[in-house]
Structure formats: C-alpha cells, structure tokens
Amino acid sequence: MKNMLKVQDLWVSVGDRKVLKGVNFSMEYGEIHTLFGPNGAGKTSFMMTLMGFPKYRVEQGKIYFKGEDITGKDVHERAHLGLGISFQRPPTVRGVTLKKMIEIIADKELIKEEISETVKKLNLSGHLDRGLNDGFSGGEMKRSELLQLMVQRPDMVLIDEPESGVDIENIALVGEAINTLLGKDKVKDQKRGAIIITHTGYILDFVNTDKGYIIIDGNLVCGGNPRDILSEIKKHGYRRCVECR
Amino acid sequence: MPISTSYLSDIKVKAEKAKEKKAVFGPDIDLSRYTQHIERGRIESLENLSQQAKEAAIMTGINIKEELRSGSYFQIDQSVVYESLNKAYEGKLEIMSTTDALNRYDWLEDYYWKAVPVDQDKYTAQAALNMTHGYFIRVFPHQKPQYPVQSCLLVAENYVSQNVHNIIIVEEGAELQVITGCTLSKSGAEGIHLGISEFYVKKGGKLFFTMIHNWADNFHVRPRTWAVIEDDGSFVSNYVLLKPVKSIQAFPVAYLKGDRASAKFNTVVYGLKDSYIDLGSRIILEGKDTRGESIARTIAADESVIYARGDLVAKTRDYCLAHLDCRGIVFSNKAKIYAIPQLVSDGALKAELSHEASIGPIAEEQVEYLMSRGISKDDAVSAITTGFLNLDIPFIPEFLDKNIKEVIAATAKEAL
C-alpha cells in the first residue's frame, strides 16, 4: 500500500536552533502512530513542521502526503489536502467564536444535526458563542480542538499531547472523542491516520495505536509496539534510549 | 408656549464668552472658514432625496422606505427636509426639530443646555449662537415603540458648519431605540459638524442609541454629548466610525444620577488615511448600585492617529461597579494609538472600578491557527479583525452590517 505520509531526511531549524536532524518516517493509510520523547526532544517541532508552520524552517529533506510533495506548501494548503492538527496549547482568538469557526471550516457534506450532535456529545454547547479558547479549561480546549477536527474531517490528524492539562475524569471523554474522530468507534466509519504525541501515556488507556516511536534530540531513535515502549520508558525513563542510539 | 427669551439670552451671554475658548482635546479649528449657509425646502418622502443623498444615508443605516422604523428625521446642511412619525405611535412619541420644540414647549428650559455646558468650548458656543436645528425626540411615559426612530444629519455642500442640537427625552418607564447616521453626500466636502446631544432617561426608562459616522478626508467633527440617567434607567450607546475623517474629537458623558442606573458605551473605530480621531467616553456613577461599562475597539491603519479615552468616575458613597475595556490593533508603522483609561474614585469607598487596555498587532499565531483549519491567510485576518470589531448592533440592515464587515476585511488584507 502507498504511504499516507512519508518523511525523508528531514532537517529543520527554528531560528538558529536545529530541532530536527535527519528524520525518516513513514506511515500507511489509516494507521495510528504514537510519538514519545522527553521535553525539548523535537516531538512538537516534528508535528508543526508536518503542518507547515513557517517558524519551522525546512533546511533539507522532503515531506510527502498522499503521494504529493508538500514540503513547500503553506499551512492552509496542507489543511486543504487533508491534514489536521489538534494543538497542545491553542491560542486564544477572542473575536472568532467557536460557532463561527465551525461554520467556516465544517465539511460541506456534514448536516447541521450531525454537528449539533457532536457539539452536545463533547459537552461544548455552552461554549459556542465564546471566542476560541477564551477562558477555556484544559479539557475544554482539547474537546474544542477535537470538535473542530471532527467537522473539518481531515484524512490525517496530528494530535499534540491530548491529555496535558486535562483532569483524570475528562481524559476518558477526550479519549472517546479521539476514537470517534479516528473512526474507531464504528466499524463502517472512515479510518483516519493519526500521529499522537503523548508525554505521560495516559491516553493509550483509551486509544489503541499501531506503532510507537521515541524521538530524542531531533531524531527518531527507535520504534515498536507502543505499549512496550511506554512500559520501558516507565521503568527506565529515556536514559536507556539515549544509550541505545 | 415657547421657551423664555430671558433663558435664551442667558445662554447667548454664556456662549459669547466662550467663543474663543479652545477645547481641551483635539486640534483647534478655525470656525470662520465655514460660513456657507444653504436653505432647502421640504420633501414629501425620503424617496425624493437626490440619489447621492440617498446612497449616503443608506450607508449610515437609514431606511429610505421607512420600513421597521417608528419615525424619521432628516436634515441636510442647515435645513430640516423631512420629519415623519409612524401613525401607530401618534400620541406615544413625538419627533420634530429642536427649533420647533423650543417654540412649542416652555418646559424645555429644564433640558436645553442643562446637561452639556454651553461654555464648554468654542464649539458648544458656536452651536448655541448659530444653532441650525437638530432633532427633538420624546417618548411618552411607559411607551415602548417596537422599532427605532431614525435620524440623518447630512452635509451636502462645502464650507458648511452644521450646528445641530439634539434632545432625546425618554419619559418614565418608556423605552426607545434611535439610529442616527451622520454623513456627507460629497466625499470631498470640506466643513464641520457640531453636534450637541442632550439625552434624558427618566425613572425606569431605556435608551438604546446607535450612531454611525461616515465622514471624509476634509471634514471636522466635534460632537458634545451628555446623557442623564435617573433611577433604574439604562442607556446604551453604540458608536461606529469606519471612514476617514480630517479630525473628530468627542468625549460623551453618561451621568448616572439615579440609583441603580446603568450605562454602556460600545465604540468601534477604524482609523484610515491621516484621520485624527480623539474619542472617549466618561461614566459618572453618582447613584447607588449604579453600573457602567465602556468597551472600545480601535484599529489604526495608514497614517491615522487614534486617542481612545475612557473615564470611570465614582462619586457615590454606596456600591457601584464599572469596567472599561479598551483594545487596539495597529496596522501600519505610520499609525498611532493612545489608549488612555482613567479610573477615579471620589471618596467612593465601596466603588469597584476596573479597566483593561491593550494595544498589539494581530497575532501571527492566531492567523496561523485559523490557517491550520484550511482558512486562507486573507480570510483568517479578516475573520479575526471583523470579530475584533464586531458589536452585533440590532436593527442595522443586514446589507449594511455586511458592508461594514467588508470595509474592515478589505483594509485588513493589506495589513499583514
């Protein structure tokens, strides 16, 4: 099967700092990959580079999405091609309400009732008339991010630390929303590819992923079963990964 | 019976003394340049206005067919050309020129120049000495017209000084909405508009006032406004300026005289070209349990200069609450915004006054966030900008609301 995403020898800088150093990565359609790594290792940089944020300057290498070279494309072009992102800490946009955002980005095939149902399910009905992320709690932000992706319906999603800032009670709700987004809760639903960054691994109690990778100092150092990797990290931290390189 | 001549004489004497008095804020204008006087006849219907005048009026929210309006007042330069009252409101509401009202009601002595000080500056003096009408609107006790009254103060010729004196009285328990459009029908006209506005909201009354200003590059504007609000009364003022102006300076005051009275100012300003804009709002909280809120959204583009002032003055010995929220975006390296919030507690031990003021660019981070959802950069900027300025003013025609958003979006696209 053709790769949904393929990254070749990717070198990226932010200002004078090299944040990715020759990353090679690929995933097939509908696969869900998990990315582990210590703080500052390059997890978010990898995701932001895939999405095309200009601050992340590609020095070398290529990114192919659904067979197309997207290395030179800007953020909104990549979104149009079917890439979506859930931010770890999305910015507050006071003037644009969640409702307005949904109206603008919703897939035209989605009917209003489906959207309303999703809003209710994510417990965000009371947030529709508020500015994006304006005074939202950690859990509300994550649910708002996932709601936007659900109505946008991209082919592949990048989810940055879905459990950060979310209390234990709400992690299940976020996990359930991710499963819905990825088409995991119904057999007939379209399966979306995903890369999920997790720091604590809590989200893996709710979402099954196919492969796991560890990123250290701007490079992917090993891959395998995500649960095994998490178990190793819990036992030995990332120290062994550094030694293992 | 007309207002007493002795009262009018006193006003003139005070005005004469202030003829050369410069205003505290804003560039000083040589009023001797504006001496053109044009008398115009009445028209039967707003449909009979010239095409230019109609178009200008429509852009300030005026409904030419008078649909969904309780009544209309239309003035061109120094002449009242049209007044009307929806038949449904006869005996409930009255609309006429202030000149006619002064000739009819001697009790207007209690309102005319009782809120705005006639000797405040040379502009109030000029308006008193050479008044050229203005509207008088009074809603009778406990009447609540469903639709707004519309008024348009239009300048059509060069070198005109339009000196209007507007009085609105909302009697006890009554409610009124007013949309006022002040505009030019000639985009290049040079002149000045002096607008004295005295609003009185009696016990339990409500006044919802919206003003849209559409001026042009060579035009000066000096409004002087006071609203006096009695017990349980409320006053909401929406002000929108989205076109260039040579200079405008205004600092409207809401005087919360009665207990539990409230006032809210919403100000939306888009500074274009070399406009000099000095606008503010002052809320004086004198009654107990009074509430005030002042929200200003300003964008400075091109070479515009904007002063966004806001004063909250607490004078009550009892509880009162007021907040000031002033935010600005600078779009050009030649534009300036001065945000000047001021909180004053005059022995008001229980007053809670607060403010937040900020000036900054449109955050690139916000634009990119919207782009990551598949929105183009232009559309992202305009969504953020229109959202920033959005006031959701009721009774503004949909096309006008859309037009306001398009004007904002068109300029916003060039900003990043």
Interface residues (C-beta under 8 A of the other chain):
Chain A: M51 F53 P54 D74 V75 H76 A79 H80 G84 I85 F87 P90 P91 T92 V93 R94 G95 V96 T97 K100 M101 I104 I105 G131 L132 Q148 Q152
Chain B: A363 E365 Q366 E368 Y369 L370 M371 S372 R373 G374 I375 S376 K377 D379 A380 A383 I384 T385 T386 G387 F388 L389 N390
